[in-house]
Amino acid sequence: MAVLCDLAKKAASFFPDADIEIVEKHHDQKLDVPSGTALLLADAIKEVREDAVYNIGRHENGKRTKQEIGIHSLRMGTEVGTHEIYIHNGSECITLTHEAESRAVFAQGAVKAAEFIIKQKPGLYNMHDLVGD
């Protein structure tokens, strides 16, 4: 997910006036809406769009503002987790997608983080450190 955050941030910086929408899908038993990961992605984009505001679920009529990042949540079946970011500038659309096909991906990420952290000096680290941000 750290890689997707970096890609989203980079794409948003290349298209400063583009509309940005995030769509996340999870299983029908997930409690939080939007997911923490969707908010993580939005927060990463907000780093390059400091005036951004989140429009979660777009539940009212009206035109979107240039500052908004739309965040939409779907809950269905046994969906493990899919996050899509749409960056649309009126002439073209960049779509970034991450699909977790099984929950094993979370364990794999934890193992990679553990392998990284045991080689580091004491301190505070995050996944961006692991992927070389």
C-alpha positions as a Python dict, from the first residue, in 0.01 Angstrom:
ca = {
    (1, 'M'): (0, 0, 0),
    (2, 'A'): (296, 230, 59),
    (3, 'V'): (381, 198, -312),
    (4, 'L'): (23, 287, -410),
    (5, 'C'): (35, 593, -182),
    (6, 'D'): (354, 710, -350),
    (7, 'L'): (210, 653, -699),
    (8, 'A'): (-111, 837, -610),
    (9, 'K'): (80, 1130, -466),
    (10, 'K'): (304, 1152, -771),
    (11, 'A'): (13, 1130, -1018),
    (12, 'A'): (-187, 1393, -826),
    (13, 'S'): (112, 1629, -833),
    (14, 'F'): (143, 1591, -1213),
    (15, 'F'): (-226, 1679, -1258),
    (16, 'P'): (-295, 1952, -999),
    (17, 'D'): (-637, 2046, -1143),
    (18, 'A'): (-767, 1691, -1201),
    (19, 'D'): (-1071, 1549, -1025),
    (20, 'I'): (-976, 1272, -784),
    (21, 'E'): (-1205, 994, -665),
    (22, 'I'): (-1121, 695, -446),
    (23, 'V'): (-1336, 382, -452),
    (24, 'E'): (-1277, 108, -197),
    (25, 'K'): (-1444, -234, -180),
    (26, 'H'): (-1447, -474, 114),
    (27, 'H'): (-1645, -769, 251),
    (28, 'D'): (-1996, -715, 382),
    (29, 'Q'): (-1889, -750, 748),
    (30, 'K'): (-1636, -464, 750),
    (31, 'L'): (-1728, -206, 1010),
    (32, 'D'): (-1541, 113, 919),
    (33, 'V'): (-1649, 337, 632),
    (34, 'P'): (-1439, 457, 466),
    (35, 'S'): (-1162, 211, 533),
    (36, 'G'): (-846, 324, 703),
    (37, 'T'): (-661, 242, 382),
    (38, 'A'): (-887, 471, 176),
    (39, 'L'): (-816, 750, 423),
    (40, 'L'): (-443, 669, 409),
    (41, 'L'): (-456, 713, 30),
    (42, 'A'): (-652, 1038, 59),
    (43, 'D'): (-407, 1169, 319),
    (44, 'A'): (-115, 1089, 87),
    (45, 'I'): (-279, 1286, -195),
    (46, 'K'): (-353, 1572, 46),
    (47, 'E'): (22, 1606, 101),
    (48, 'V'): (48, 1747, -253),
    (49, 'R'): (-299, 1910, -248),
    (50, 'E'): (-300, 2088, 82),
    (51, 'D'): (-639, 2255, 20),
    (52, 'A'): (-813, 1921, -46),
    (53, 'V'): (-1131, 1833, 140),
    (54, 'Y'): (-1284, 1486, 163),
    (55, 'N'): (-1633, 1421, 31),
    (56, 'I'): (-1722, 1085, 179),
    (57, 'G'): (-2006, 906, 4),
    (58, 'R'): (-2130, 1211, -189),
    (59, 'H'): (-2478, 1191, -41),
    (60, 'E'): (-2616, 1529, -151),
    (61, 'N'): (-2693, 1690, -486),
    (62, 'G'): (-2454, 1947, -618),
    (63, 'K'): (-2146, 1994, -828),
    (64, 'R'): (-1813, 1869, -704),
    (65, 'T'): (-1560, 2130, -600),
    (66, 'K'): (-1207, 2143, -733),
    (67, 'Q'): (-1071, 2088, -383),
    (68, 'E'): (-1259, 1768, -309),
    (69, 'I'): (-1136, 1414, -306),
    (70, 'G'): (-1438, 1187, -333),
    (71, 'I'): (-1424, 868, -127),
    (72, 'H'): (-1674, 591, -196),
    (73, 'S'): (-1718, 264, -6),
    (74, 'L'): (-1872, -60, -126),
    (75, 'R'): (-1942, -354, 106),
    (76, 'M'): (-2027, -689, -52),
    (77, 'G'): (-1977, -1061, -22),
    (78, 'T'): (-1632, -1182, 70),
    (79, 'E'): (-1432, -910, -108),
    (80, 'V'): (-1092, -897, 63),
    (81, 'G'): (-1007, -544, -40),
    (82, 'T'): (-977, -335, -355),
    (83, 'H'): (-876, 30, -369),
    (84, 'E'): (-903, 236, -687),
    (85, 'I'): (-791, 593, -741),
    (86, 'Y'): (-923, 785, -1041),
    (87, 'I'): (-738, 1100, -1149),
    (88, 'H'): (-934, 1267, -1429),
    (89, 'N'): (-832, 1594, -1591),
    (90, 'G'): (-1111, 1624, -1847),
    (91, 'S'): (-904, 1479, -2130),
    (92, 'E'): (-767, 1161, -1978),
    (93, 'C'): (-801, 943, -1672),
    (94, 'I'): (-530, 768, -1477),
    (95, 'T'): (-656, 477, -1270),
    (96, 'L'): (-446, 319, -997),
    (97, 'T'): (-576, -6, -851),
    (98, 'H'): (-466, -239, -573),
    (99, 'E'): (-651, -567, -523),
    (100, 'A'): (-584, -788, -223),
    (101, 'E'): (-682, -1133, -348),
    (102, 'S'): (-639, -1303, -11),
    (103, 'R'): (-568, -1200, 343),
    (104, 'A'): (-228, -1367, 311),
    (105, 'V'): (-102, -1044, 158),
    (106, 'F'): (-125, -880, 502),
    (107, 'A'): (92, -1152, 657),
    (108, 'Q'): (343, -1122, 371),
    (109, 'G'): (367, -748, 436),
    (110, 'A'): (422, -809, 807),
    (111, 'V'): (704, -1057, 732),
    (112, 'K'): (872, -809, 496),
    (113, 'A'): (843, -539, 762),
    (114, 'A'): (996, -770, 1025),
    (115, 'E'): (1285, -861, 793),
    (116, 'F'): (1346, -490, 734),
    (117, 'I'): (1320, -380, 1096),
    (118, 'I'): (1565, -634, 1241),
    (119, 'K'): (1840, -480, 1024),
    (120, 'Q'): (1774, -123, 1144),
    (121, 'K'): (1913, 83, 1428),
    (122, 'P'): (1664, 150, 1710),
    (123, 'G'): (1412, 414, 1606),
    (124, 'L'): (1070, 477, 1459),
    (125, 'Y'): (1006, 340, 1109),
    (126, 'N'): (707, 304, 877),
    (127, 'M'): (627, 123, 552),
    (128, 'H'): (759, 415, 348),
    (129, 'D'): (1102, 345, 497),
    (130, 'L'): (1073, -16, 383),
    (131, 'V'): (992, 70, 20),
    (132, 'G'): (1257, 340, 0),
    (133, 'D'): (1044, 655, 10),
}
